[in-house]
Amino acid sequence: MRTTIADSKDYRGTVHKLSRDIISDWLGQLQAATKTDTKSAYLMVSGNCVEILRCFDILPTFPEINALQLAIRKNSLPYIIKAEEIGYASDNCAYVKADIGYTLDGGIGEDGTIPKPDLIVCNFVGCNVYIKWFEHCAEIMDVPLVMLDIPFLREDEPSKEDTQYVITQLKELIAKCEDLTGKKFDMDRLREHLAYSARAEQGWAKAKNLCKARPAPYDAYFDAINMMGPINALRGTKEAADFFDAAVEQYEHIVEQGLGVVDDERFRIVVEGPPPYPYYRNFRGLFEAWGAVAVQSTYSTVGGTWENGFCHDPERPLESIAEQMIIHNLCNRSMIERYKQIHQYITDWHADALVIHSVKSCRLFSAGQGDMREHFIRDLGIPTLMVESDLEDPRYYAEAQLKNRIDAFFEALTYKRLRSTAAAEAAAAAATQGD
């Protein structure tokens, strides 16, 4: 039996360990900041301007990453229930409810694990739930709120007016940071952080493109989480740039060895939608049992669609930050653009099928996914599976039902492949007899 990455544990070992170490360091900084006067600020992941905060030594904190950590540790449900008890609806975003419940339970501030922010920056990109979430955080903790109004992408490229509109708001944020910290803005320092961002983004693109190899060196849905932490939470730092240099080197080595994520890579899939974090490993196992490996995913691009070639430009600092916020992230684009992105992934990464994980409490992702499924099946002829649970709330995860749907889908793909192979062999035999 040939050696695989699953045997050597490299794909879950080296890169996972690097990611775990630097994210643990960042979480340690957050914990330490609860006892000091270190300035911190809330941000959302998608289309953020974290490099500006780093110029002022403001520690970025991401409530959605906090919620994710609660879910993956299976600690989210008590906080979700606590939020529902004070009036949050059952169909509200479970990220919001977990974070709000955690905040109300004392998780934020001197006695918690996350520092109370000095500033809340709502960089509204695509999801209007974030506006109310961050407004509630500002009200609960009595913290000033800065709202960045990012125009929705209406054409292939943002207009000059839209870009300038965002730049003007970035300058207002810079002024707010100057008032908060007493430090003068340094454009050269911003360029330095953007250079680190660009290096990390280039590494991300290289790593993602390596999954075009057959077999893929890692799972671009489940293992991509190991890269999402550094690119989202630590972008703009040397640590993130160094991480991606090391990750690319490791994945290139795996490709050179011809190793795969599973014993036998039977199906290559593209996945749409976030994973169910409370049952992350279980959900992964349902696909690995069929030798199914994700070679691309849309969820991994919520922070930025770096694999399409965009990088922050130190020579155009505010302009490139504005462009990233408007266009180069998943959440500020139309459903038609998401269709194009998925179709590109299926074509360029040589995928056999699309899997849609519809998240019950996330309207941004789940709205329109039924139509998406029909489009890919009927219009493009691409086998598509749609399953539903939740990214945060364990009450909506029914593994037996998910397993039945997933097994039936891959059984059908297997049968279709066998019929296709048999037909090809019959055609070849007929041609030989004709000769």
N, C-alpha and C positions, 0 to 999 in steps of 0.2 A: 504493500500500500504506500502510495507516494506521500511524502511529507507535505503538510499544509500549514498555513499560518495558524489555523486552529490548534494544530498539534504543538507548534513552537511557542504559541501565545504572544508572538511578536506584535500582531495587529491589535491586541488588547493590552499588550505589555508596555513597550517602549513609548509609543505616542500617548497612550492613555496615561502613563505615569508622568510624562512631561506635562501634560495638560492638568492632571490632578495636582501636581506640585505647585504650578504657578497660580492656579485658581485658589488653592488652599492658602497660598501666601496672600493673595488679594483679600480673601475672606478674613484672614488674620488681621490684615490692615483695617478692615471694617470694624472688627471686634475691638481692636486697640483704640480706634477713633472714638468709640463710645465713652472712653475714659479721658480723652484729651480735648483740646480746643481745635483740633484739625477741622478745617472747613470741608463740608461734603455737600453733594447735590444729587437729587434724583434725576434720572434720565430714562427715556424709553430706549429700547435696543434699536428699533428700525430707524434708519436714516438719522442717526444722532450726530452731534457736533462735539464729541467728547474731547477732541484735541484742544478746543478752546478752553475748556475747564482745566486741562492739564497745564496750560500756560500760567495758571494762577495757583497751582498746587491744590486745587479743589479735588477731593477724592470722589470719583463717580460711584454712584450706587444705583442699581437697577432693580426696582421692585419686582419686575417679572422674573428676573433671575432668582431673587429671594423666594418667590412663589414656586419656581421650578425646583429649587433645592428642597423645599418643604415636601413637594410631591414625590420626588425621587427617593426621599428618605421615609416615605409613607407617613408623613406627619401632617398632611394638608387638611384632612377631613374635619378635625375639631375646629380649625380656624374658619373653614367654609361654613360650618354650622353656626358658629358664633356670629358671622356676618349676616347669615340668613335670619338669625334671631332678632337682629336690629332692623330688618326690613329689606335686605338685598334679596331679590327674587331668585327662584331656583334656576332660571335660565340666564342669569347674569354671568358674565365672564368669571370662570372659576379662579383664574389668576387674580382678579380683583378681590374676590371674596377671601381667598387664602391670605393675601397680603393685608387687607383691611382687618381681618380677624386677628392676624399675628400682631399687627400694630396695636389694636385695642387690648390685646392680652399682655402687653408690656415687652414685646420683642424688639421694639425700636427705642433707642435712647440708652441712657447710662446703665440700666439693668438688663439690657437686651444684647443681641448679637449684631445689630445694625445701628449705625449712628443716626441720631435725629438729623435730618438734612438742614442745612442753613439756607438752601435755595431749592426750589422744585422747578425743573425745566421741562415743560411739556412740548416736545417737538412733535406736534401733531402730524403724523404721516399715515394716512389711510384709515386708521381705526378710530372712530369718534368716541369709543368707549374710554380711550385714554384721557380724553378731556375731562370727563366726569370723575374718573379714577384719581387723576392728579389734583383736581379741584377738591375732592374729598380729603385727600392726604394733606393738602395745604390747610384746609379748614380744621381737620382733627388735630394737627400738630402746630397750628398757628405759624405757618412758615410762608414767606413770600413766594408767589408763583409767577413764573415768566412763561408766557405762551408764545411759541413760535408757529406762525401760521404758514404752513407749507402748501403751495398750490398743487392741486391734483394734476398729474401728468395728462394733458389733453391731446398732445401730439407725440411724434416720435422723439422729439427733443424739446426741452424747455425753452420758452421764449427768452429773449434778453431781458424783457420786462419782469418776467417771473423770477429769473435769476437775481436781478438787481433788487427785487422786492425782498427776497430772502437775505441777501447780503446786508441790506439796511437793518433787518432784524438782528442779524448776527452782531453788527456793530453796537446795537442797543444792548445785547446780552453781554458783550465785552465791557461796556460801560458799567453794567450792573455788577459784573465780577470785580471790576476795579473798586467800586464802592464797598463791596462786601469784604474784600481782602486787604484793601489799602495798597495793592500792588499795581504798578503801571504795566499796561499791555506791551508785550515784546513780540513784534512780528517775526524776528529771527527765531525766537523760541518756538513759535507756532510752526514755522517751516521745519524745525528739527523734529517736532512731534509728527508732522505730516510725512516726513521722510521715513520714519519708523512705520507709520501706517501703510505707506506705499510698499515697503519691503514685505510686510506681513500679508498684504493683499496679493502681491505677486506670488508669494508662497502658497497662499490659499488657491489661487488659480492653477498653479502647477500641480498641487496635490489633487485637486478635483479632476484635472485633465488626465492624471495617471489612472483614473478609473475607467478610461477608455480601453485599457489593457484587458486582455482575457486570459486568465481570470483576473478580476479586480483585486487590487492589493488591500482594500478595506471596504467596508460598507458605507456608502456615501449618504446614508440616512441615519443609521444607528451609530456608527463610528464617527460620522461628521460632527456629532455632538462634542466629541473631544476637541475639535477645532473651533467650534462655535464659541466656546468659553473664551479662549484667547482673543479671537478676532472681534468679539463683541464687548467683553468686559475690559480687555487690556489693550485695545487698539490705541496706537500712538505711543507705545512704550517699547523700549529695547527688548524687554522680556518677551513680548508678543512676536516681534520680528525674529528673535533668536529661536523661538519655538517653531516657527514655520520653516526656518532653514533646516532645523533638525528633523521635523516631520517629513519634509520633502525628501531629504536624504534617506530616511528610513523607508519610505514608501518606494522610492526608486530602487533601493536594494531588494525589496520584496518582489518588485516587478522583474528585476534581472534574474532572480531565482525561479521565476515562474510559479510562485506560490499563490494560493487563493484563500479567501476568507473561510470557505467551507470545504469539506472533503471533495465535493464535486459540484462545481458551479453549473447548475442545470438551467436556471432562469435568471435573466438580467432584468431588473425592474426599475422604474422611476416611481418615486413616492411623493404624493401631494398631501400636505397637512402635517401638523405636529404629531409626535408620538404620545401615547398614554403613559406619562411619566410614572404614575404609581405602580404600573405593571410593565415597566420598560423591558426587562429581561424576558418576561413571559411572552410579550408581544413579538419580540425579536425571534424567539424560539419557534413561533408558529410559521415563520417564513424560512428560517434556516433548516427546518425539518424537510423542506422541499428543495433545498439547495438554491433558494432564491436570494439573490444579493442585489441590494440597491446600488446602482451605479450613478444615480443622481437623485436629488430631492429638492423640492421647492422650499420646504421649511428651513433648510440650511442657509437660504439666501435672504432671510428676513432682515439681517443686518446689512446686507449688501450683495449685489450680484457681481462679485469680483471676477468670476470666471469669464465674463464677457470682455475683459480687458481694461475696465476702468480702475484707475488708482488715484488716490489723492495726489495732487501736484503741488509740491513746495514752492514752485515758481508762480502758481496761481492759487494762493492759499484760500482766501475766502470764496473765490469763484468755484473752486473744486469742491469745497465743503457744501456750498449751496447746490451744486449739481448732484452730488451724492444724495442729498436730502430729498431732492425732487424726483430724480429718475432712477438712480442706481441702487434701488432696494425693491424688494418684492411688493411691499404693502401699499405703495403710492401709485400703483399701476392698475389699469383696467383688467377685467376678466379676460378680454381678448388678448391682452399682452401676456397674461398668465398662460393662456392656451398656446401662444407662440413659444413661450419659454419651455413649457413641457414638451411640446412637439420637437423643439430643437434638442432637448435632452434625449428624447427617445431615438431620434435620428442619429445624432452625433456620438452618443454613448452606446449605440447598438443595443437598445433595450428590447425585450420581448413583450413587455406589458406595462400598463400603468396601474398603480394601486393608489386609491384615494382613501385616506383616513379622515373621515368627516368628524369634526370635533363639536360635540353637542353645545358647548357653552361659548364657542368662538364664532361669531357671525362673520368676521372678516374672512376667515378661511372657508367656513361651511356654506355661506350663501352662494348659491349658484352651482354647487358641486354636482347636483343631479343633472343639470344641463351639461356640465362639463363631461360627465360620464357618457351621456348620450352622444355628444359631439365626437368624442374619441372612438366610440364604438361604431356609430352609424356613418359619420362623415369621413373618418380616417381609417376605419377598419382595424383599430388597435385594441387588442384584448384589455379590458378595464374592469377592475374589481373595486367596489366601494363598500367600506365597512365603517361602523360608527362606534365611538366611545367618547372619552374626554381626555384632555391633556392633563388635568389636575384632579378632578373629582372621581374617586374610586368607585362611587356608587353606580357609575354608568359603564363600567367595564364588565362585560359578560363573556368570559373566555370560551365557554362551550359554544356559544353562538358564533363568535369570531372564528373559532377553529373550524366549525362546519362550513362557513362561507369560504374561508381561505383554502381548505382542503378541496372543496368542490371546484374552486376556480383552477387550482393547479392540476387537479385530475383532468379537467377539461383541456387545459393546455397540453398536458402530456399526451392525451388521446389525439388531439389535433396534430401534434408533432409526429406521432407514430403513423398516422394516416398520410401525412405529407411525405414522410420518409418512404413509406410503402409505395406511394404513387410514383415518387421519383425513381425508385428502384425498378418498378414495373415499366416505366417509360424507357429507362436505360436498357432494360432487357429487350424490350420490343425493338429499340433502335439497333441493338446488336444483332438480333435475328434478321432484321431488314437488310443489314449489311451483308 
